[in-house]
Amino acid sequence: MPVILSPEAEELWLDGHESQELLHSLDAAKMKAYPVSPLVNLPMNNVPEVINSL
């Protein structure tokens, strides 16, 4: 399962600190979900519109 790291945890992870303490669920209140364009389905669509919310 993917893990979403906080910016602080990202730095630790990239520095080789592979502690289980970094691998916990991110609070859902800190996440945002929004629909995106179907352009995301093709890797050749490397344009800003891919990540713009609809």
C-alpha positions in Angstrom: 0.0 0.0 0.0 1.4 3.5 -0.8 2.3 5.8 2.0 1.9 9.5 1.9 4.7 11.2 3.8 4.7 14.6 5.5 7.3 17.0 4.2 9.3 16.4 7.4 9.1 12.6 6.9 10.1 12.9 3.3 13.4 14.4 4.3 14.1 11.7 6.8 13.1 9.0 4.3 15.3 10.4 1.6 18.2 10.6 4.1 17.9 6.8 4.6 15.9 6.9 7.9 13.8 3.8 7.1 11.9 3.7 10.4 8.5 2.2 10.9 7.6 5.4 12.7 7.4 7.2 9.3 4.9 4.6 7.9 1.6 5.7 9.4 -1.7 6.8 7.8 -1.9 10.5 7.0 -4.9 12.2 8.5 -7.7 12.3 5.9 -8.5 15.9 7.0 -5.1 16.9 5.6 -5.9 15.5 2.1 -7.9 16.9 -0.7 -9.6 15.0 -3.5 -10.9 16.6 -6.7 -11.8 15.3 -10.2 -9.1 15.7 -12.8 -9.2 15.6 -16.6 -9.2 12.3 -18.4 -5.9 13.6 -19.9 -4.2 11.8 -17.0 -4.8 8.5 -18.7 -2.1 9.1 -21.4 1.5 9.7 -20.4 2.1 11.7 -23.6 -0.2 14.4 -22.2 2.4 16.4 -20.4 0.5 19.6 -20.1 -0.7 21.7 -17.0 -4.3 20.8 -17.8 -3.7 17.3 -16.7 -3.6 18.3 -13.0 -6.1 21.2 -13.1 -9.3 20.5 -11.2 -12.5 20.3 -13.2 
